[in-house]
Amino acid sequence: MGGAAGRAVARLHTVDVAFSVIEPVCKRRSTMSRTHLDPPRWRDAVREQFGVGQHETTLDSLAPLLDMMQTEQADLGPYLKEFGRRCGAAGHSLDNTAAWISIFAATAERRIRIGLLARHAAIQLAGGWTVGHDQLVAATTVDPFDVSALKLRLIQEYDRHDAFGLDVTRQISLVVLEPVFSEEPVPSAVIAAAARQTFRFGHTVAECPNGRVVVLTAHGGDVANMARNVAAKAARSVGSRPGAVRAWIETLASDRSSIDAFLGELTG
């Protein structure tokens, strides 16, 4: 076994260590209130340990999975796989992925805590992380200027969210960056470069034929401010006036059958 899969299996002990470190904490809490750590409090707990940064966008996309773990009487495996996949696809390490689950496990109800501390849970988490990491590697080898790559990622996101019964329009956003018409508009290549510097991991950046740059990213967090920062950075880099690049968040179509028409209008 080689590649990312081999590395993930070789590092399964890292996941085990992360869970074993948190296990004493879970036992100490066994006599305390069973109030579970809701997603907002979980995000706060992660931020307290890891600080603020781009991982916050990933945390926002993970929170619904944790909520579903607590409310649905189902096998945790698929949720752990998806949790790991999202972390791997966003460029986060396996160590951090395990640590974030451990923070959640520390205050989860008994049924969830026992499931998260089991050996097979570590395997599910690492397996999902491997898939996500492979997707990230594959995305970086695709021509970033090819709009078809953006379409492929969109289709994958619709499939994934449908499988988990989630509304993709509430989980995924498209950031659109457009040079304002002028005698010397900001080149789309400059905007795309600025976008990649800001949306660095697990995002799809496409330079479109109409001069726009479109970024596929998780909804929530600080995406709006990140988009404005990209627009300002791109304008500054070529000495253009503030406002030379417009930025906005495009709402995805709820009907996946309209993807072609949607992208055609947006990118053509």
KAJO-V915138 format. One record per helix or strand of 3 or more residues. SS is the DSSP state (A for helix, B for strand). FROM is the first residue (numbers start at 0). TO is the last residue. If there is no record, write none. Layout:
BEGIN
SS;FROM;TO / SS;FROM;TO
END
This chain:
BEGIN
A;2;9 / A;11;30 / A;38;49 / A;54;70 / A;76;88 / A;93;104 / A;109;115 / A;118;140 / A;146;162 / A;167;169 / B;171;178 / A;187;197 / B;203;206 / B;212;217 / A;222;236 / B;244;249 / A;255;266
END
